[in-house]
Amino acid sequence: MTSNIFQDIIDKKIPADIIYEDDLSIAFNDISPQAPTHILIIPKKKIAKISDADNEDENLLGHLLLVGKKVMSDIGITDYRVVINNGSEAGQTVFHIHLHILAGRTFGWPPG
Ligand code: 5GP
């Protein structure tokens, strides 16, 4: 299995500002925040990108969204944007599925 920076965070080989962790997932602050709140939620299972996910990952992907809901509820933020970049042209730079949860400023639409 190819290693990546998020696998190193899961394995606690590099530090991260971890907000939440369970058997399936881990949430931590983005190292280069694009909004006042910018949290990443990742599965512990290595899946490079959404387009690589299988039907067996249905519950896991739903779990990530519910972790996002919990984390934001716990910090008292009701309005936020959830982003998943899939592939380089879409802006993905780390090839381990992750949800970006962004909040604390007004977001434009369409996204840049
Ligand atoms: P992507 O561009 O793949 O959708 O998002 C990758 C995100 O991971 C970026 O927002 C980037 O700032 C974040 N990131 C990259 N390396 C690290 C790291 O070592 N620690 C943390 N906390 N975030 C990282």
Backbone and ligand atoms as CSV (ligand in chain L), in Angstrom:
chain,resi,resn,atom,element,x,y,z
A,1,MET,N,N,0.847,-1.200,0.000
A,1,MET,CA,C,0.000,0.000,0.000
A,1,MET,C,C,0.884,1.252,0.000
A,2,THR,N,N,0.660,2.146,-0.927
A,2,THR,CA,C,1.448,3.365,-1.010
A,2,THR,C,C,1.116,4.272,0.169
A,3,SER,N,N,2.156,4.815,0.801
A,3,SER,CA,C,1.921,5.716,1.922
A,3,SER,C,C,1.578,7.106,1.397
A,4,ASN,N,N,0.982,7.890,2.248
A,4,ASN,CA,C,0.713,9.280,1.903
A,4,ASN,C,C,0.647,10.059,3.209
A,5,ILE,N,N,0.603,11.384,3.095
A,5,ILE,CA,C,0.683,12.231,4.286
A,5,ILE,C,C,-0.483,11.947,5.245
A,6,PHE,N,N,-1.660,11.639,4.706
A,6,PHE,CA,C,-2.802,11.363,5.583
A,6,PHE,C,C,-2.655,10.007,6.270
A,7,GLN,N,N,-2.064,9.043,5.574
A,7,GLN,CA,C,-1.792,7.764,6.239
A,7,GLN,C,C,-0.833,7.990,7.403
A,8,ASP,N,N,0.140,8.869,7.221
A,8,ASP,CA,C,1.082,9.169,8.297
A,8,ASP,C,C,0.378,9.838,9.481
A,9,ILE,N,N,-0.656,10.641,9.208
A,9,ILE,CA,C,-1.437,11.248,10.297
A,9,ILE,C,C,-2.245,10.166,11.018
A,10,ILE,N,N,-2.870,9.275,10.253
A,10,ILE,CA,C,-3.624,8.162,10.863
A,10,ILE,C,C,-2.704,7.331,11.762
A,11,ASP,N,N,-1.510,7.077,11.276
A,11,ASP,CA,C,-0.551,6.233,12.007
A,11,ASP,C,C,0.191,6.995,13.101
A,12,LYS,N,N,-0.115,8.312,13.230
A,12,LYS,CA,C,0.521,9.177,14.247
A,12,LYS,C,C,2.038,9.274,14.026
A,13,LYS,N,N,2.424,9.140,12.770
A,13,LYS,CA,C,3.846,9.315,12.448
A,13,LYS,C,C,4.192,10.790,12.291
A,14,ILE,N,N,3.192,11.596,11.937
A,14,ILE,CA,C,3.392,13.049,11.913
A,14,ILE,C,C,2.261,13.679,12.718
A,15,PRO,N,N,2.517,14.830,13.330
A,15,PRO,CA,C,1.498,15.443,14.174
A,15,PRO,C,C,0.385,16.085,13.355
A,16,ALA,N,N,-0.777,16.150,13.962
A,16,ALA,CA,C,-1.906,16.872,13.379
A,16,ALA,C,C,-2.774,17.345,14.536
A,17,ASP,N,N,-3.518,18.407,14.280
A,17,ASP,CA,C,-4.427,18.967,15.278
A,17,ASP,C,C,-5.738,18.188,15.207
A,18,ILE,N,N,-5.755,17.026,15.862
A,18,ILE,CA,C,-6.880,16.096,15.737
A,18,ILE,C,C,-8.062,16.563,16.580
A,19,ILE,N,N,-9.227,16.613,15.938
A,19,ILE,CA,C,-10.454,17.092,16.579
A,19,ILE,C,C,-11.346,15.935,17.007
A,20,TYR,N,N,-11.316,14.875,16.223
A,20,TYR,CA,C,-12.206,13.740,16.470
A,20,TYR,C,C,-11.575,12.503,15.846
A,21,GLU,N,N,-11.789,11.371,16.496
A,21,GLU,CA,C,-11.284,10.108,15.935
A,21,GLU,C,C,-12.179,8.968,16.391
A,22,ASP,N,N,-12.453,8.043,15.498
A,22,ASP,CA,C,-13.130,6.798,15.879
A,22,ASP,C,C,-12.503,5.653,15.081
A,23,ASP,N,N,-13.133,4.482,15.126
A,23,ASP,CA,C,-12.527,3.319,14.477
A,23,ASP,C,C,-12.402,3.481,12.963
A,24,LEU,N,N,-13.285,4.293,12.395
A,24,LEU,CA,C,-13.356,4.392,10.934
A,24,LEU,C,C,-12.764,5.650,10.355
A,25,SER,N,N,-12.607,6.688,11.183
A,25,SER,CA,C,-12.288,8.003,10.620
A,25,SER,C,C,-11.492,8.860,11.594
A,26,ILE,N,N,-10.968,9.941,11.037
A,26,ILE,CA,C,-10.249,10.905,11.862
A,26,ILE,C,C,-10.476,12.288,11.247
A,27,ALA,N,N,-10.627,13.280,12.120
A,27,ALA,CA,C,-10.855,14.662,11.677
A,27,ALA,C,C,-9.791,15.551,12.300
A,28,PHE,N,N,-9.238,16.442,11.498
A,28,PHE,CA,C,-8.169,17.325,11.988
A,28,PHE,C,C,-8.191,18.623,11.199
A,29,ASN,N,N,-7.570,19.645,11.776
A,29,ASN,CA,C,-7.522,20.939,11.107
A,29,ASN,C,C,-6.579,20.899,9.916
A,30,ASP,N,N,-7.010,21.557,8.838
A,30,ASP,CA,C,-6.158,21.667,7.649
A,30,ASP,C,C,-4.938,22.524,7.984
A,31,ILE,N,N,-3.788,22.122,7.482
A,31,ILE,CA,C,-2.543,22.830,7.781
A,31,ILE,C,C,-2.475,24.184,7.062
A,32,SER,N,N,-3.284,24.341,6.029
A,32,SER,CA,C,-3.295,25.579,5.254
A,32,SER,C,C,-4.748,26.037,5.072
A,33,PRO,N,N,-5.357,26.544,6.149
A,33,PRO,CA,C,-6.808,26.788,6.130
A,33,PRO,C,C,-7.230,27.821,5.090
A,34,GLN,N,N,-8.310,27.493,4.394
A,34,GLN,CA,C,-8.870,28.380,3.375
A,34,GLN,C,C,-10.084,29.137,3.889
A,35,ALA,N,N,-10.355,29.018,5.157
A,35,ALA,CA,C,-11.456,29.720,5.829
A,35,ALA,C,C,-11.125,29.687,7.324
A,36,PRO,N,N,-11.774,30.524,8.126
A,36,PRO,CA,C,-11.475,30.528,9.566
A,36,PRO,C,C,-11.598,29.143,10.211
A,37,THR,N,N,-12.553,28.357,9.753
A,37,THR,CA,C,-12.622,26.949,10.155
A,37,THR,C,C,-12.417,26.099,8.908
A,38,HIS,N,N,-11.443,25.214,8.943
A,38,HIS,CA,C,-11.172,24.324,7.798
A,38,HIS,C,C,-10.706,22.986,8.349
A,39,ILE,N,N,-11.643,22.053,8.374
A,39,ILE,CA,C,-11.414,20.734,8.961
A,39,ILE,C,C,-11.407,19.692,7.845
A,40,LEU,N,N,-10.530,18.730,7.958
A,40,LEU,CA,C,-10.490,17.591,7.032
A,40,LEU,C,C,-11.000,16.357,7.754
A,41,ILE,N,N,-11.842,15.590,7.067
A,41,ILE,CA,C,-12.337,14.326,7.621
A,41,ILE,C,C,-11.951,13.223,6.656
A,42,ILE,N,N,-11.256,12.228,7.162
A,42,ILE,CA,C,-10.753,11.166,6.286
A,42,ILE,C,C,-11.123,9.801,6.849
A,43,PRO,N,N,-11.304,8.829,5.959
A,43,PRO,CA,C,-11.483,7.449,6.430
A,43,PRO,C,C,-10.124,6.860,6.790
A,44,LYS,N,N,-10.117,5.928,7.716
A,44,LYS,CA,C,-8.867,5.221,8.005
A,44,LYS,C,C,-8.558,4.204,6.902
A,45,LYS,N,N,-9.598,3.751,6.228
A,45,LYS,CA,C,-9.385,2.888,5.064
A,45,LYS,C,C,-8.793,3.727,3.937
A,46,LYS,N,N,-7.751,3.196,3.297
A,46,LYS,CA,C,-7.130,3.931,2.203
A,46,LYS,C,C,-7.951,3.771,0.935
A,47,ILE,N,N,-8.598,4.861,0.541
A,47,ILE,CA,C,-9.270,4.937,-0.761
A,47,ILE,C,C,-8.743,6.231,-1.375
A,48,ALA,N,N,-8.164,6.147,-2.546
A,48,ALA,CA,C,-7.474,7.316,-3.101
A,48,ALA,C,C,-8.430,8.461,-3.406
A,49,LYS,N,N,-9.563,8.131,-3.992
A,49,LYS,CA,C,-10.508,9.187,-4.354
A,49,LYS,C,C,-11.908,8.616,-4.489
A,50,ILE,N,N,-12.889,9.522,-4.480
A,50,ILE,CA,C,-14.286,9.079,-4.501
A,50,ILE,C,C,-14.556,8.136,-5.669
A,51,SER,N,N,-13.942,8.426,-6.813
A,51,SER,CA,C,-14.221,7.589,-7.982
A,51,SER,C,C,-13.611,6.197,-7.858
A,52,ASP,N,N,-12.819,5.960,-6.831
A,52,ASP,CA,C,-12.281,4.621,-6.564
A,52,ASP,C,C,-13.113,3.862,-5.529
A,53,ALA,N,N,-14.101,4.522,-4.932
A,53,ALA,CA,C,-14.896,3.870,-3.890
A,53,ALA,C,C,-15.814,2.811,-4.506
A,54,ASP,N,N,-16.126,1.786,-3.702
A,54,ASP,CA,C,-16.998,0.704,-4.150
A,54,ASP,C,C,-18.312,0.742,-3.375
A,55,ASN,N,N,-19.257,-0.083,-3.815
A,55,ASN,CA,C,-20.533,-0.177,-3.096
A,55,ASN,C,C,-20.319,-0.551,-1.635
A,56,GLU,N,N,-19.276,-1.346,-1.370
A,56,GLU,CA,C,-19.017,-1.757,0.017
A,56,GLU,C,C,-18.612,-0.561,0.896
A,57,ASP,N,N,-18.280,0.552,0.284
A,57,ASP,CA,C,-17.866,1.741,1.032
A,57,ASP,C,C,-19.043,2.672,1.353
A,58,GLU,N,N,-20.251,2.251,0.997
A,58,GLU,CA,C,-21.423,3.108,1.164
A,58,GLU,C,C,-21.570,3.592,2.608
A,59,ASN,N,N,-21.506,2.675,3.558
A,59,ASN,CA,C,-21.672,3.077,4.959
A,59,ASN,C,C,-20.526,3.962,5.430
A,60,LEU,N,N,-19.320,3.652,4.968
A,60,LEU,CA,C,-18.152,4.440,5.372
A,60,LEU,C,C,-18.280,5.882,4.866
A,61,LEU,N,N,-18.696,6.051,3.623
A,61,LEU,CA,C,-18.821,7.405,3.072
A,61,LEU,C,C,-19.919,8.180,3.795
A,62,GLY,N,N,-21.003,7.498,4.117
A,62,GLY,CA,C,-22.053,8.152,4.899
A,62,GLY,C,C,-21.555,8.522,6.287
A,63,HIS,N,N,-20.741,7.663,6.846
A,63,HIS,CA,C,-20.170,7.916,8.172
A,63,HIS,C,C,-19.357,9.209,8.161
A,64,LEU,N,N,-18.580,9.431,7.112
A,64,LEU,CA,C,-17.755,10.641,7.055
A,64,LEU,C,C,-18.625,11.893,7.109
A,65,LEU,N,N,-19.742,11.882,6.409
A,65,LEU,CA,C,-20.648,13.044,6.446
A,65,LEU,C,C,-21.224,13.247,7.841
A,66,LEU,N,N,-21.573,12.151,8.500
A,66,LEU,CA,C,-22.137,12.275,9.841
A,66,LEU,C,C,-21.077,12.701,10.856
A,67,VAL,N,N,-19.837,12.318,10.635
A,67,VAL,CA,C,-18.750,12.834,11.483
A,67,VAL,C,C,-18.642,14.350,11.274
A,68,GLY,N,N,-18.756,14.776,10.026
A,68,GLY,CA,C,-18.733,16.216,9.761
A,68,GLY,C,C,-19.840,16.940,10.498
A,69,LYS,N,N,-21.032,16.373,10.450
A,69,LYS,CA,C,-22.160,16.958,11.175
A,69,LYS,C,C,-21.858,17.041,12.666
A,70,LYS,N,N,-21.338,15.977,13.233
A,70,LYS,CA,C,-21.059,15.951,14.671
A,70,LYS,C,C,-19.997,16.974,15.052
A,71,VAL,N,N,-18.914,16.982,14.290
A,71,VAL,CA,C,-17.806,17.891,14.607
A,71,VAL,C,C,-18.282,19.342,14.567
A,72,MET,N,N,-19.057,19.690,13.549
A,72,MET,CA,C,-19.510,21.074,13.425
A,72,MET,C,C,-20.547,21.395,14.492
A,73,SER,N,N,-21.393,20.447,14.786
A,73,SER,CA,C,-22.361,20.646,15.865
A,73,SER,C,C,-21.641,20.865,17.192
A,74,ASP,N,N,-20.603,20.094,17.430
A,74,ASP,CA,C,-19.866,20.190,18.692
A,74,ASP,C,C,-19.201,21.548,18.867
A,75,ILE,N,N,-18.791,22.174,17.753
A,75,ILE,CA,C,-18.164,23.494,17.881
A,75,ILE,C,C,-19.178,24.614,17.619
A,76,GLY,N,N,-20.444,24.245,17.436
A,76,GLY,CA,C,-21.518,25.241,17.395
A,76,GLY,C,C,-21.624,26.010,16.095
A,77,ILE,N,N,-21.171,25.410,15.004
A,77,ILE,CA,C,-21.277,26.076,13.695
A,77,ILE,C,C,-22.366,25.383,12.878
A,78,THR,N,N,-23.328,26.183,12.407
A,78,THR,CA,C,-24.471,25.609,11.691
A,78,THR,C,C,-24.322,25.693,10.171
A,79,ASP,N,N,-23.584,26.710,9.693
A,79,ASP,CA,C,-23.490,26.922,8.243
A,79,ASP,C,C,-22.064,26.634,7.786
A,80,TYR,N,N,-21.935,25.726,6.864
A,80,TYR,CA,C,-20.601,25.361,6.399
A,80,TYR,C,C,-20.692,24.741,5.016
A,81,ARG,N,N,-19.550,24.710,4.356
A,81,ARG,CA,C,-19.471,24.084,3.032
A,81,ARG,C,C,-18.687,22.786,3.145
A,82,VAL,N,N,-19.170,21.763,2.450
A,82,VAL,CA,C,-18.488,20.466,2.406
A,82,VAL,C,C,-17.988,20.262,0.975
A,83,VAL,N,N,-16.698,19.992,0.843
A,83,VAL,CA,C,-16.081,19.856,-0.484
A,83,VAL,C,C,-15.294,18.554,-0.544
A,84,ILE,N,N,-15.440,17.856,-1.661
A,84,ILE,CA,C,-14.560,16.721,-1.955
A,84,ILE,C,C,-13.980,16.954,-3.346
A,85,ASN,N,N,-12.675,17.111,-3.424
A,85,ASN,CA,C,-12.013,17.225,-4.711
A,85,ASN,C,C,-11.671,15.817,-5.198
A,86,ASN,N,N,-12.034,15.518,-6.428
A,86,ASN,CA,C,-11.790,14.187,-6.995
A,86,ASN,C,C,-10.922,14.310,-8.240
A,87,GLY,N,N,-9.622,14.026,-8.085
A,87,GLY,CA,C,-8.709,14.095,-9.216
A,87,GLY,C,C,-7.980,15.429,-9.290
A,88,SER,N,N,-6.846,15.406,-9.946
A,88,SER,CA,C,-5.962,16.582,-10.002
A,88,SER,C,C,-6.647,17.806,-10.591
A,89,GLU,N,N,-7.384,17.625,-11.669
A,89,GLU,CA,C,-8.019,18.785,-12.310
A,89,GLU,C,C,-9.077,19.411,-11.420
A,90,ALA,N,N,-9.615,18.643,-10.507
A,90,ALA,CA,C,-10.603,19.169,-9.563
A,90,ALA,C,C,-9.948,19.777,-8.332
A,91,GLY,N,N,-8.601,19.697,-8.276
A,91,GLY,CA,C,-7.889,20.312,-7.162
A,91,GLY,C,C,-7.391,19.349,-6.115
A,92,GLN,N,N,-7.557,18.033,-6.355
A,92,GLN,CA,C,-7.084,17.072,-5.355
A,92,GLN,C,C,-5.563,16.980,-5.387
A,93,THR,N,N,-4.962,17.109,-4.213
A,93,THR,CA,C,-3.502,17.021,-4.100
A,93,THR,C,C,-3.058,15.865,-3.217
A,94,VAL,N,N,-3.922,15.426,-2.314
A,94,VAL,CA,C,-3.607,14.276,-1.459
A,94,VAL,C,C,-4.566,13.151,-1.842
A,95,PHE,N,N,-3.986,12.032,-2.274
A,95,PHE,CA,C,-4.821,10.969,-2.830
A,95,PHE,C,C,-5.180,9.939,-1.773
A,96,HIS,N,N,-6.011,10.435,-0.869
A,96,HIS,CA,C,-6.648,9.659,0.205
A,96,HIS,C,C,-7.937,10.445,0.459
A,97,ILE,N,N,-9.083,9.821,0.210
A,97,ILE,CA,C,-10.357,10.561,0.273
A,97,ILE,C,C,-10.427,11.454,1.502
A,98,HIS,N,N,-10.874,12.676,1.292
A,98,HIS,CA,C,-11.089,13.580,2.425
A,98,HIS,C,C,-12.196,14.560,2.122
A,99,LEU,N,N,-12.987,14.837,3.160
A,99,LEU,CA,C,-13.973,15.913,3.113
A,99,LEU,C,C,-13.307,17.161,3.661
A,100,HIS,N,N,-13.458,18.267,2.936
A,100,HIS,CA,C,-13.113,19.570,3.493
A,100,HIS,C,C,-14.397,20.131,4.094
A,101,ILE,N,N,-14.345,20.577,5.338
A,101,ILE,CA,C,-15.462,21.290,5.951
A,101,ILE,C,C,-14.976,22.716,6.211
A,102,LEU,N,N,-15.604,23.663,5.540
A,102,LEU,CA,C,-15.153,25.062,5.595
A,102,LEU,C,C,-16.261,25.941,6.162
A,103,ALA,N,N,-15.857,26.880,7.016
A,103,ALA,CA,C,-16.853,27.769,7.629
A,103,ALA,C,C,-16.171,29.033,8.121
A,104,GLY,N,N,-17.011,30.015,8.440
A,104,GLY,CA,C,-16.503,31.227,9.064
A,104,GLY,C,C,-16.324,32.391,8.115
A,105,ARG,N,N,-16.686,32.213,6.880
A,105,ARG,CA,C,-16.718,33.314,5.925
A,105,ARG,C,C,-17.791,33.012,4.890
A,106,THR,N,N,-18.078,34.013,4.042
A,106,THR,CA,C,-19.070,33.809,2.983
A,106,THR,C,C,-18.389,33.145,1.786
A,107,PHE,N,N,-19.044,32.154,1.221
A,107,PHE,CA,C,-18.484,31.426,0.085
A,107,PHE,C,C,-19.224,31.792,-1.196
A,108,GLY,N,N,-18.479,31.936,-2.272
A,108,GLY,CA,C,-19.090,32.253,-3.553
A,108,GLY,C,C,-19.591,31.001,-4.270
A,109,TRP,N,N,-20.465,31.232,-5.240
A,109,TRP,CA,C,-20.926,30.150,-6.110
A,109,TRP,C,C,-21.099,30.703,-7.499
A,110,PRO,N,N,-20.568,30.098,-8.540
A,110,PRO,CA,C,-19.860,28.805,-8.519
A,110,PRO,C,C,-18.500,28.900,-7.843
A,111,PRO,N,N,-17.998,27.773,-7.343
A,111,PRO,CA,C,-16.690,27.784,-6.697
A,111,PRO,C,C,-15.594,28.052,-7.722
A,112,GLY,N,N,-14.484,28.558,-7.274
A,112,GLY,CA,C,-13.380,28.882,-8.182
A,112,GLY,C,C,-12.627,27.654,-8.629
L,1,5GP,P1,P,-6.942,18.443,-1.661
L,1,5GP,O1,O,-6.235,19.538,-2.398
L,1,5GP,O2,O,-6.318,17.101,-1.935
L,1,5GP,O3,O,-8.433,18.435,-1.851
L,1,5GP,O4,O,-6.744,18.766,-0.131
L,1,5GP,C1,C,-5.602,18.399,0.586
L,1,5GP,C2,C,-5.581,19.247,1.818
L,1,5GP,O5,O,-4.666,18.678,2.735
L,1,5GP,C3,C,-5.124,20.692,1.569
L,1,5GP,O6,O,-6.151,21.585,1.968
L,1,5GP,C4,C,-3.857,20.809,2.387
L,1,5GP,O7,O,-3.704,22.080,2.988
L,1,5GP,C5,C,-4.027,19.711,3.415
L,1,5GP,N1,N,-2.784,19.156,3.897
L,1,5GP,C6,C,-1.724,18.749,3.153
L,1,5GP,N2,N,-0.747,18.259,3.929
L,1,5GP,C7,C,-1.197,18.367,5.209
L,1,5GP,C8,C,-0.618,18.019,6.463
L,1,5GP,O8,O,0.502,17.522,6.577
L,1,5GP,N3,N,-1.354,18.264,7.577
L,1,5GP,C9,C,-2.615,18.818,7.489
L,1,5GP,N4,N,-3.269,19.002,8.642
L,1,5GP,N5,N,-3.194,19.142,6.322
L,1,5GP,C10,C,-2.491,18.924,5.184
